[in-house]
Amino acid sequence: MQQIGRAPRREIAPSRWSYRMQRLWLTPLFRVLFRVGLPVFVLFGAIALYLQDDQRRAHLAQVFVDLREDFQARPEFRVSLIAVDGAAPELAEAIRARLDLALPQSSFDIDLEAARNRVEALDAVETAQIKVRTGGVLQVDIIERTPVMLWRTEDRIDMLDAGGHRVASLAARSDRPDLPLIAGEGADKAAAEAMAVLAAASPLEGRIRGLVRISDRRWDIVLDRDQRIMLPAENPVAAVERLLVLDQAQDIMARDVAAIDLRIAARPVLRLTPYAQLQLRRAQGLEPPESDL
């Protein structure tokens, strides 16, 4: 029998497309794009197709709104009490009135920054910190302004802090006799300088009735016995210190003087009272003696 020979074996080479695909699969970036990017693209495409309908979009938005409202309305987020620390009872009531919150309400509906600004708008409040505490409590921590002086204007008396900020009004000077008094236009803006002048004039504290701001430039110290010390616009503290040294040497504050003008540092001027002027003229022979009148 004739033996039938086998056909020669042919090696099949990969096609060009298959070769390129194999090369791409060896690229890490392509594998990531195919395994992650393609599903994401398909997912976003499906979402975009779903949201093309207006009713579907409105329904989906309403679902999120309902979920948010249900979450915010949970009992643990409800504020039902306002606690004010660091303030006097009258100020605490004023703070609650200024907040004007209809409690109970969700803490998500309270603008804490706006509430803090409303509280700090009160004259008596220096700083305020507001936060929501556990248990449904709106905690308000207050630092009150400390009044250090009184400012008399044409129609009222205000208490001022060290920075000249208004704290509250008084019905009468006698309500706070422990606080020094200042007066005059612009006196509140120069409150820090007034405090420095009063500190320098502390040896005369028992005689000082107050400070008067003159032309919004300088101070006069008003003493008992209708005496007045006229201070310069520049370095009034130094002028007070020079006067105290002069008083220790010559005891001029105990004399019959109506005013002491210190506006010119090199030449202080004493203004005598009318009676002292009369006695001086008599001593100089310019007026007849009292027995001759």
TORKOL-4160 file (C-alpha; in steps of 0.2 Angstrom, whole numbers, padded with zeros to 4 digits, m for minus):
293
<pt num="1" X="0000" Y="0000" Z="0000"/>
<pt num="2" X="0005" Y="0017" Z="m0003"/>
<pt num="3" X="0008" Y="0027" Z="0013"/>
<pt num="4" X="m0001" Y="0043" Z="0013"/>
<pt num="5" X="0011" Y="0057" Z="0019"/>
<pt num="6" X="0005" Y="0070" Z="0032"/>
<pt num="7" X="0003" Y="0088" Z="0026"/>
<pt num="8" X="0017" Y="0099" Z="0032"/>
<pt num="9" X="0012" Y="0109" Z="0048"/>
<pt num="10" X="0010" Y="0127" Z="0045"/>
<pt num="11" X="0013" Y="0140" Z="0059"/>
<pt num="12" X="m0002" Y="0153" Z="0060"/>
<pt num="13" X="0005" Y="0170" Z="0064"/>
<pt num="14" X="m0007" Y="0182" Z="0074"/>
<pt num="15" X="m0016" Y="0195" Z="0064"/>
<pt num="16" X="m0011" Y="0213" Z="0065"/>
<pt num="17" X="m0027" Y="0218" Z="0076"/>
<pt num="18" X="m0023" Y="0203" Z="0088"/>
<pt num="19" X="m0005" Y="0209" Z="0089"/>
<pt num="20" X="m0010" Y="0226" Z="0093"/>
<pt num="21" X="m0023" Y="0221" Z="0106"/>
<pt num="22" X="m0010" Y="0210" Z="0115"/>
<pt num="23" X="0002" Y="0224" Z="0115"/>
<pt num="24" X="m0012" Y="0236" Z="0123"/>
<pt num="25" X="m0016" Y="0223" Z="0136"/>
<pt num="26" X="0003" Y="0224" Z="0142"/>
<pt num="27" X="0000" Y="0242" Z="0145"/>
<pt num="28" X="m0005" Y="0246" Z="0163"/>
<pt num="29" X="m0014" Y="0262" Z="0159"/>
<pt num="30" X="m0025" Y="0253" Z="0146"/>
<pt num="31" X="m0029" Y="0239" Z="0158"/>
<pt num="32" X="m0035" Y="0252" Z="0171"/>
<pt num="33" X="m0045" Y="0262" Z="0158"/>
<pt num="34" X="m0053" Y="0246" Z="0152"/>
<pt num="35" X="m0057" Y="0239" Z="0169"/>
<pt num="36" X="m0062" Y="0255" Z="0178"/>
<pt num="37" X="m0064" Y="0269" Z="0166"/>
<pt num="38" X="m0076" Y="0259" Z="0154"/>
<pt num="39" X="m0088" Y="0254" Z="0168"/>
<pt num="40" X="m0088" Y="0272" Z="0175"/>
<pt num="41" X="m0092" Y="0279" Z="0158"/>
<pt num="42" X="m0106" Y="0267" Z="0156"/>
<pt num="43" X="m0113" Y="0271" Z="0173"/>
<pt num="44" X="m0112" Y="0290" Z="0170"/>
<pt num="45" X="m0120" Y="0288" Z="0153"/>
<pt num="46" X="m0134" Y="0278" Z="0161"/>
<pt num="47" X="m0137" Y="0292" Z="0174"/>
<pt num="48" X="m0137" Y="0305" Z="0161"/>
<pt num="49" X="m0150" Y="0296" Z="0151"/>
<pt num="50" X="m0160" Y="0294" Z="0167"/>
<pt num="51" X="m0159" Y="0312" Z="0172"/>
<pt num="52" X="m0164" Y="0319" Z="0155"/>
<pt num="53" X="m0182" Y="0318" Z="0160"/>
<pt num="54" X="m0188" Y="0333" Z="0170"/>
<pt num="55" X="m0199" Y="0324" Z="0181"/>
<pt num="56" X="m0186" Y="0311" Z="0186"/>
<pt num="57" X="m0174" Y="0325" Z="0191"/>
<pt num="58" X="m0188" Y="0334" Z="0201"/>
<pt num="59" X="m0192" Y="0318" Z="0210"/>
<pt num="60" X="m0174" Y="0314" Z="0214"/>
<pt num="61" X="m0171" Y="0331" Z="0221"/>
<pt num="62" X="m0186" Y="0330" Z="0232"/>
<pt num="63" X="m0180" Y="0313" Z="0239"/>
<pt num="64" X="m0164" Y="0322" Z="0244"/>
<pt num="65" X="m0173" Y="0336" Z="0252"/>
<pt num="66" X="m0184" Y="0325" Z="0262"/>
<pt num="67" X="m0170" Y="0315" Z="0268"/>
<pt num="68" X="m0160" Y="0330" Z="0273"/>
<pt num="69" X="m0176" Y="0337" Z="0282"/>
<pt num="70" X="m0179" Y="0321" Z="0291"/>
<pt num="71" X="m0161" Y="0320" Z="0297"/>
<pt num="72" X="m0161" Y="0338" Z="0303"/>
<pt num="73" X="m0177" Y="0336" Z="0312"/>
<pt num="74" X="m0170" Y="0322" Z="0323"/>
<pt num="75" X="m0173" Y="0325" Z="0342"/>
<pt num="76" X="m0154" Y="0325" Z="0345"/>
<pt num="77" X="m0152" Y="0340" Z="0334"/>
<pt num="78" X="m0166" Y="0351" Z="0342"/>
<pt num="79" X="m0161" Y="0366" Z="0352"/>
<pt num="80" X="m0174" Y="0370" Z="0365"/>
<pt num="81" X="m0164" Y="0381" Z="0378"/>
<pt num="82" X="m0152" Y="0396" Z="0378"/>
<pt num="83" X="m0139" Y="0396" Z="0392"/>
<pt num="84" X="m0129" Y="0413" Z="0394"/>
<pt num="85" X="m0113" Y="0413" Z="0405"/>
<pt num="86" X="m0103" Y="0428" Z="0410"/>
<pt num="87" X="m0117" Y="0441" Z="0409"/>
<pt num="88" X="m0127" Y="0449" Z="0422"/>
<pt num="89" X="m0145" Y="0444" Z="0423"/>
<pt num="90" X="m0151" Y="0460" Z="0414"/>
<pt num="91" X="m0139" Y="0458" Z="0400"/>
<pt num="92" X="m0143" Y="0439" Z="0399"/>
<pt num="93" X="m0161" Y="0444" Z="0396"/>
<pt num="94" X="m0156" Y="0457" Z="0383"/>
<pt num="95" X="m0145" Y="0444" Z="0374"/>
<pt num="96" X="m0160" Y="0431" Z="0373"/>
<pt num="97" X="m0171" Y="0445" Z="0366"/>
<pt num="98" X="m0158" Y="0450" Z="0353"/>
<pt num="99" X="m0156" Y="0432" Z="0347"/>
<pt num="100" X="m0175" Y="0431" Z="0344"/>
<pt num="101" X="m0175" Y="0412" Z="0341"/>
<pt num="102" X="m0191" Y="0403" Z="0340"/>
<pt num="103" X="m0187" Y="0388" Z="0351"/>
<pt num="104" X="m0187" Y="0373" Z="0349"/>
<pt num="105" X="m0179" Y="0372" Z="0332"/>
<pt num="106" X="m0166" Y="0362" Z="0323"/>
<pt num="107" X="m0148" Y="0367" Z="0326"/>
<pt num="108" X="m0145" Y="0367" Z="0307"/>
<pt num="109" X="m0157" Y="0381" Z="0305"/>
<pt num="110" X="m0147" Y="0393" Z="0317"/>
<pt num="111" X="m0134" Y="0404" Z="0309"/>
<pt num="112" X="m0121" Y="0404" Z="0323"/>
<pt num="113" X="m0111" Y="0417" Z="0315"/>
<pt num="114" X="m0125" Y="0429" Z="0312"/>
<pt num="115" X="m0131" Y="0426" Z="0330"/>
<pt num="116" X="m0114" Y="0430" Z="0337"/>
<pt num="117" X="m0114" Y="0446" Z="0327"/>
<pt num="118" X="m0131" Y="0451" Z="0334"/>
<pt num="119" X="m0125" Y="0448" Z="0352"/>
<pt num="120" X="m0109" Y="0458" Z="0350"/>
<pt num="121" X="m0119" Y="0472" Z="0343"/>
<pt num="122" X="m0125" Y="0475" Z="0361"/>
<pt num="123" X="m0115" Y="0489" Z="0369"/>
<pt num="124" X="m0111" Y="0480" Z="0385"/>
<pt num="125" X="m0104" Y="0464" Z="0376"/>
<pt num="126" X="m0086" Y="0464" Z="0372"/>
<pt num="127" X="m0084" Y="0447" Z="0364"/>
<pt num="128" X="m0096" Y="0432" Z="0362"/>
<pt num="129" X="m0094" Y="0414" Z="0358"/>
<pt num="130" X="m0109" Y="0404" Z="0353"/>
<pt num="131" X="m0110" Y="0385" Z="0351"/>
<pt num="132" X="m0123" Y="0371" Z="0351"/>
<pt num="133" X="m0120" Y="0359" Z="0366"/>
<pt num="134" X="m0127" Y="0342" Z="0368"/>
<pt num="135" X="m0144" Y="0341" Z="0376"/>
<pt num="136" X="m0151" Y="0354" Z="0365"/>
<pt num="137" X="m0143" Y="0369" Z="0373"/>
<pt num="138" X="m0137" Y="0384" Z="0363"/>
<pt num="139" X="m0122" Y="0390" Z="0374"/>
<pt num="140" X="m0118" Y="0408" Z="0374"/>
<pt num="141" X="m0102" Y="0413" Z="0383"/>
<pt num="142" X="m0100" Y="0432" Z="0386"/>
<pt num="143" X="m0086" Y="0444" Z="0391"/>
<pt num="144" X="m0094" Y="0460" Z="0397"/>
<pt num="145" X="m0086" Y="0477" Z="0394"/>
<pt num="146" X="m0080" Y="0484" Z="0411"/>
<pt num="147" X="m0085" Y="0502" Z="0414"/>
<pt num="148" X="m0070" Y="0513" Z="0419"/>
<pt num="149" X="m0077" Y="0531" Z="0417"/>
<pt num="150" X="m0092" Y="0541" Z="0414"/>
<pt num="151" X="m0095" Y="0552" Z="0399"/>
<pt num="152" X="m0107" Y="0567" Z="0401"/>
<pt num="153" X="m0115" Y="0574" Z="0385"/>
<pt num="154" X="m0128" Y="0587" Z="0383"/>
<pt num="155" X="m0143" Y="0574" Z="0386"/>
<pt num="156" X="m0136" Y="0559" Z="0395"/>
<pt num="157" X="m0122" Y="0551" Z="0405"/>
<pt num="158" X="m0114" Y="0535" Z="0397"/>
<pt num="159" X="m0102" Y="0523" Z="0405"/>
<pt num="160" X="m0087" Y="0519" Z="0394"/>
<pt num="161" X="m0074" Y="0505" Z="0395"/>
<pt num="162" X="m0055" Y="0508" Z="0393"/>
<pt num="163" X="m0056" Y="0509" Z="0375"/>
<pt num="164" X="m0070" Y="0523" Z="0375"/>
<pt num="165" X="m0084" Y="0511" Z="0369"/>
<pt num="166" X="m0101" Y="0514" Z="0377"/>
<pt num="167" X="m0107" Y="0501" Z="0390"/>
<pt num="168" X="m0123" Y="0508" Z="0396"/>
<pt num="169" X="m0132" Y="0524" Z="0401"/>
<pt num="170" X="m0135" Y="0531" Z="0418"/>
<pt num="171" X="m0149" Y="0541" Z="0425"/>
<pt num="172" X="m0138" Y="0551" Z="0437"/>
<pt num="173" X="m0120" Y="0554" Z="0441"/>
<pt num="174" X="m0124" Y="0548" Z="0459"/>
<pt num="175" X="m0127" Y="0530" Z="0452"/>
<pt num="176" X="m0109" Y="0527" Z="0450"/>
<pt num="177" X="m0099" Y="0539" Z="0461"/>
<pt num="178" X="m0084" Y="0527" Z="0460"/>
<pt num="179" X="m0081" Y="0531" Z="0442"/>
<pt num="180" X="m0071" Y="0547" Z="0436"/>
<pt num="181" X="m0081" Y="0559" Z="0424"/>
<pt num="182" X="m0076" Y="0566" Z="0408"/>
<pt num="183" X="m0085" Y="0578" Z="0397"/>
<pt num="184" X="m0084" Y="0587" Z="0380"/>
<pt num="185" X="m0085" Y="0583" Z="0362"/>
<pt num="186" X="m0074" Y="0569" Z="0357"/>
<pt num="187" X="m0070" Y="0564" Z="0375"/>
<pt num="188" X="m0075" Y="0546" Z="0371"/>
<pt num="189" X="m0062" Y="0544" Z="0357"/>
<pt num="190" X="m0048" Y="0550" Z="0369"/>
<pt num="191" X="m0053" Y="0539" Z="0383"/>
<pt num="192" X="m0036" Y="0530" Z="0384"/>
<pt num="193" X="m0027" Y="0547" Z="0386"/>
<pt num="194" X="m0040" Y="0552" Z="0399"/>
<pt num="195" X="m0036" Y="0537" Z="0409"/>
<pt num="196" X="m0017" Y="0541" Z="0408"/>
<pt num="197" X="m0020" Y="0559" Z="0414"/>
<pt num="198" X="m0031" Y="0553" Z="0429"/>
<pt num="199" X="m0017" Y="0540" Z="0434"/>
<pt num="200" X="m0004" Y="0553" Z="0433"/>
<pt num="201" X="m0015" Y="0565" Z="0444"/>
<pt num="202" X="m0019" Y="0552" Z="0457"/>
<pt num="203" X="m0011" Y="0563" Z="0471"/>
<pt num="204" X="m0025" Y="0575" Z="0467"/>
<pt num="205" X="m0038" Y="0561" Z="0466"/>
<pt num="206" X="m0049" Y="0567" Z="0481"/>
<pt num="207" X="m0050" Y="0585" Z="0473"/>
<pt num="208" X="m0053" Y="0580" Z="0455"/>
<pt num="209" X="m0071" Y="0582" Z="0449"/>
<pt num="210" X="m0068" Y="0577" Z="0431"/>
<pt num="211" X="m0059" Y="0580" Z="0414"/>
<pt num="212" X="m0066" Y="0591" Z="0400"/>
<pt num="213" X="m0061" Y="0589" Z="0382"/>
<pt num="214" X="m0058" Y="0606" Z="0374"/>
<pt num="215" X="m0060" Y="0608" Z="0355"/>
<pt num="216" X="m0057" Y="0589" Z="0354"/>
<pt num="217" X="m0039" Y="0593" Z="0356"/>
<pt num="218" X="m0034" Y="0594" Z="0374"/>
<pt num="219" X="m0040" Y="0591" Z="0392"/>
<pt num="220" X="m0044" Y="0602" Z="0407"/>
<pt num="221" X="m0044" Y="0595" Z="0424"/>
<pt num="222" X="m0058" Y="0602" Z="0434"/>
<pt num="223" X="m0055" Y="0602" Z="0453"/>
<pt num="224" X="m0065" Y="0607" Z="0468"/>
<pt num="225" X="m0065" Y="0625" Z="0473"/>
<pt num="226" X="m0068" Y="0629" Z="0455"/>
<pt num="227" X="m0050" Y="0627" Z="0450"/>
<pt num="228" X="m0045" Y="0621" Z="0433"/>
<pt num="229" X="m0029" Y="0614" Z="0426"/>
<pt num="230" X="m0027" Y="0618" Z="0408"/>
<pt num="231" X="m0016" Y="0604" Z="0399"/>
<pt num="232" X="m0007" Y="0605" Z="0383"/>
<pt num="233" X="m0013" Y="0595" Z="0368"/>
<pt num="234" X="0004" Y="0586" Z="0367"/>
<pt num="235" X="0011" Y="0576" Z="0382"/>
<pt num="236" X="m0002" Y="0580" Z="0394"/>
<pt num="237" X="0004" Y="0567" Z="0406"/>
<pt num="238" X="0021" Y="0575" Z="0407"/>
<pt num="239" X="0013" Y="0592" Z="0411"/>
<pt num="240" X="0003" Y="0584" Z="0425"/>
<pt num="241" X="0019" Y="0577" Z="0432"/>
<pt num="242" X="0028" Y="0594" Z="0431"/>
<pt num="243" X="0014" Y="0602" Z="0440"/>
<pt num="244" X="0015" Y="0589" Z="0454"/>
<pt num="245" X="0033" Y="0593" Z="0457"/>
<pt num="246" X="0030" Y="0611" Z="0457"/>
<pt num="247" X="0016" Y="0609" Z="0470"/>
<pt num="248" X="0027" Y="0599" Z="0481"/>
<pt num="249" X="0040" Y="0613" Z="0480"/>
<pt num="250" X="0029" Y="0628" Z="0482"/>
<pt num="251" X="0012" Y="0621" Z="0487"/>
<pt num="252" X="0003" Y="0631" Z="0473"/>
<pt num="253" X="m0013" Y="0620" Z="0473"/>
<pt num="254" X="m0017" Y="0626" Z="0490"/>
<pt num="255" X="m0016" Y="0645" Z="0485"/>
<pt num="256" X="m0031" Y="0656" Z="0479"/>
<pt num="257" X="m0029" Y="0651" Z="0461"/>
<pt num="258" X="m0043" Y="0649" Z="0449"/>
<pt num="259" X="m0033" Y="0641" Z="0434"/>
<pt num="260" X="m0016" Y="0634" Z="0431"/>
<pt num="261" X="m0011" Y="0635" Z="0412"/>
<pt num="262" X="0001" Y="0622" Z="0407"/>
<pt num="263" X="m0001" Y="0624" Z="0388"/>
<pt num="264" X="0016" Y="0631" Z="0386"/>
<pt num="265" X="0028" Y="0620" Z="0395"/>
<pt num="266" X="0042" Y="0633" Z="0398"/>
<pt num="267" X="0030" Y="0646" Z="0405"/>
<pt num="268" X="0016" Y="0640" Z="0417"/>
<pt num="269" X="0003" Y="0653" Z="0420"/>
<pt num="270" X="m0007" Y="0655" Z="0436"/>
<pt num="271" X="m0024" Y="0664" Z="0435"/>
<pt num="272" X="m0029" Y="0671" Z="0452"/>
<pt num="273" X="m0047" Y="0671" Z="0459"/>
<pt num="274" X="m0055" Y="0689" Z="0459"/>
<pt num="275" X="m0053" Y="0690" Z="0478"/>
<pt num="276" X="m0034" Y="0686" Z="0476"/>
<pt num="277" X="m0032" Y="0698" Z="0462"/>
<pt num="278" X="m0040" Y="0712" Z="0473"/>
<pt num="279" X="m0029" Y="0708" Z="0488"/>
<pt num="280" X="m0014" Y="0708" Z="0476"/>
<pt num="281" X="m0019" Y="0725" Z="0470"/>
<pt num="282" X="m0021" Y="0732" Z="0487"/>
<pt num="283" X="m0004" Y="0725" Z="0492"/>
<pt num="284" X="0003" Y="0735" Z="0477"/>
<pt num="285" X="m0006" Y="0750" Z="0482"/>
<pt num="286" X="m0017" Y="0750" Z="0467"/>
<pt num="287" X="m0033" Y="0748" Z="0477"/>
<pt num="288" X="m0038" Y="0756" Z="0494"/>
<pt num="289" X="m0037" Y="0746" Z="0509"/>
<pt num="290" X="m0052" Y="0737" Z="0515"/>
<pt num="291" X="m0054" Y="0748" Z="0530"/>
<pt num="292" X="m0056" Y="0763" Z="0518"/>
<pt num="293" X="m0070" Y="0756" Z="0508"/>
